[in-house]
Amino acid sequence: MLGAKHRGVLPTVTGNPFRLMKMLLLGMVLLAQAAGAQSVRIKDIADVEGVRDNQLVGYGLVVGLPGTGDRLRTAIFTRQSLIGMLERLGVNTRDNETRLETRNVAAVMVTANLPAFAQPGSRIDVAVSSLGDAANLTGGTLLVTPLLGADGAVYAVAQGAVATGAIAVRGAGASVMRGVPTSARISAGGIVERAIPYTLAGREHVRLSLRNPDFTTAQRIAAAINRTSGNVARATDPRTVLLTMGGRDPMSFITSIEQLRVEPDQVARVIIEEASGTIVMGSNVRVSMVAIAQGNLTIRITETPQVSQPNAFAGGETVVVPRTQIEVDDQNERRMGILRGGITLADLVRGLNSLGVGPRDLITILQSIKAAGALQAELEVR
């Protein structure tokens, strides 16, 4: 009887090989999708070493302000810059320097980022920030300003009308301000004059630099590259993955690598911004079994004085009688809660919320859990 039943089961499994293969393939696809649900592209977590922006800075003048510029008596650098600019244009003002009283000029610092591989003639955005006591840069125009690199060479020149996007209205008794009127931007206001030489062609090795260094993530990136391109990648440290070009075209090779997907790993970490009461926890945060009780003694004193008015013929005096009401809240309705070992981030938040814990109290509780050795994560207080 058992043998017959056993013989009846085998044909259903082996008699339909195509159905079995289809089910196996479907399972593999589902597993692959589940594994790649949190995967990201390599280009989103790593940069090609050497391909980066370069910061530029310059000093210039903004003119055309409606009386909201620097006070030349107090902003000495603005006065000297204005005199020097006028002299270069053939106007001598040094003999009447003390009579310069314009409020239509402001000294500013101009900053910009020079993108990688930017060529002469390309345009870049620039930021303009007041350096003196100017009240508002709205309506001004930045004069030609050379932008210098860290080596002191001029890499771009900026000029154009500034846009603050701020509102500043002041009256005799009130004022309204939205945004920062002393900081502005000039869209495409800078022109690149010199390129920073950097070439990928002919390089034997190219390095990928992880934005968040991690041993596991670096090893996963190297393994993903080696699965598709052969043994060409090697993780040298938590931040760097070394690629051997082997005569490959760098553009096509790096493009194919950037599209590969890996699942980045991260350290279990809790970030606390104590000033603002902000708490951020990673998904890998775990807590061992711990009991928590949270409560404070609150004493509220309310003063409600009352006026005692005697009758008209009583001959008494009107007096103020104090009335004091004292309320004591020991929060005895809050009980001790137990958080089971190995709970996840969602369980931790849910458990603390059930105790009625606010953000400020949660900071203290997390620090106490860490001190007790029950928080299996890094705790960083900023």
MOLIN-V860551 format. One record per pair of residues at least 24 apart in sequence whose ideal C-beta (glycine too) atoms are under 8 Angstrom apart, sorted by the first residue. I is the first residue (numbers start at 1). J is the second residue. If there is no record, write none. Layout:
i: {I;I}
j: {J;J}
This chain:
i: {35;36;36;38;39;39;39;40;40;40;40;41;41;41;41;42;42;42;42;42;42;42;42;42;42;43;43;45;45;45;45;45;45;45;46;46;46;46;46;46;47;47;47;48;48;48;48;48;48;49;49;49;49;49;50;50;51;51;51;52;53;53;53;53;54;54;54;54;54;54;55;55;55;55;55;55;56;56;56;56;56;56;56;56;56;56;57;57;57;57;57;58;58;58;58;58;58;58;58;59;59;59;59;59;59;60;60;60;60;60;60;60;60;60;61;61;61;61;61;61;61;62;62;62;62;62;62;62;62;62;62;62;62;63;63;63;63;63;64;64;64;64;65;65;65;65;65;65;65;65;65;65;66;66;67;67;68;68;68;68;68;68;68;69;69;69;69;69;69;69;69;70;70;70;70;70;70;70;71;71;71;72;72;72;72;72;74;74;75;75;75;75;77;77;77;78;78;78;78;78;81;85;106;106;106;106;106;106;107;107;107;108;108;110;110;110;110;112;112;112;112;114;114;114;114;114;116;116;117;117;118;118;118;119;119;120;120;120;120;121;121;122;122;123;123;123;123;123;124;124;124;124;124;125;125;125;125;125;125;126;126;126;126;126;127;127;127;128;128;128;128;128;129;129;129;130;130;134;135;135;135;136;136;136;136;136;137;137;137;137;137;137;138;138;138;138;138;138;140;142;142;147;149;153;154;154;155;155;155;155;156;156;156;156;156;157;157;157;158;158;158;158;159;159;160;160;161;162;163;200;200;200;201;203;203;204;204;205;205;205;205;206;206;206;206;206;207;207;207;207;208;208;208;208;209;209;210;210;210;210;212;212;213;213;213;214;214;214;214;214;216;217;217;217;217;220;220;220;220;221;221;224;224;224;225;225;228;228;229;229;229;267;267;268;268;268;269;269;269;269;270;270;270;270;270;270;271;271;272;272;272;272;272;272;273;274;274;274;275;277;277;277;278;279;279;279;279;281;281;281;281;282;282;283;283;284;285;285;285;285;285;285;286;286;286;286;286;287;287;287;287;287;287;287;287;287;288;288;288;288;288;288;289;289;289;289;289;290;290;290;290;290;291;291;291;291;292;292;292;292;292;292;292;292;292;293;293;293;293;294;294;294;294;294;294;295;295;295;295;296;297;297;297;297;298;298;298;298;299;299;299;299;300;300;300;300;301;301;301;302;302}
j: {263;261;263;263;261;262;263;261;262;263;264;258;259;260;261;208;221;224;225;257;258;259;260;261;262;258;259;210;211;212;217;221;262;264;208;209;210;211;221;241;208;209;211;200;206;207;208;209;254;206;207;208;209;240;198;207;116;117;198;116;113;114;115;116;113;114;149;150;155;196;111;112;113;114;149;150;111;112;113;114;147;148;149;155;156;190;109;110;111;147;148;109;110;111;145;146;147;148;158;107;108;109;110;131;145;107;108;110;128;142;143;144;145;158;85;105;106;107;108;142;143;105;106;107;108;128;134;137;140;141;142;143;162;104;105;140;141;143;104;139;140;141;103;104;105;106;134;136;137;138;139;140;104;139;103;104;103;106;134;135;136;137;138;102;103;104;105;106;132;134;140;103;105;106;107;132;133;134;103;132;133;100;101;102;103;105;132;133;107;131;132;133;107;131;132;105;106;107;131;132;107;143;130;131;132;134;137;140;131;132;134;137;142;142;145;147;158;147;156;158;190;149;155;156;192;196;196;198;195;198;192;195;196;192;195;192;193;194;195;191;192;191;192;188;189;190;191;192;156;188;190;191;192;185;186;187;188;189;190;158;185;186;189;190;183;184;185;162;183;184;185;186;182;183;184;182;183;182;168;181;182;164;166;168;181;182;162;164;181;182;183;184;162;164;166;168;181;184;184;186;189;190;196;194;193;194;192;193;194;196;190;191;192;193;194;190;191;193;186;189;190;191;186;189;186;189;186;186;187;250;251;254;250;245;250;244;245;242;243;244;245;242;243;245;250;254;240;241;242;243;240;241;243;257;239;240;238;239;240;241;264;266;237;238;239;238;264;265;266;267;265;262;264;265;266;262;263;264;265;260;262;260;261;262;257;260;256;260;253;256;257;377;378;376;377;378;377;378;379;380;366;375;377;378;379;380;380;382;363;366;379;380;381;382;382;363;381;382;382;359;360;363;359;359;362;363;366;345;348;349;377;345;377;344;345;377;344;345;348;375;376;377;342;343;344;376;377;339;341;342;343;348;369;374;375;376;341;342;373;374;375;376;338;339;340;341;374;338;339;369;372;374;336;337;338;339;336;337;338;339;351;352;355;365;369;334;335;336;337;334;355;356;357;361;365;330;331;332;334;331;328;329;330;331;328;329;330;331;326;327;328;329;326;327;328;329;325;326;327;326;327}
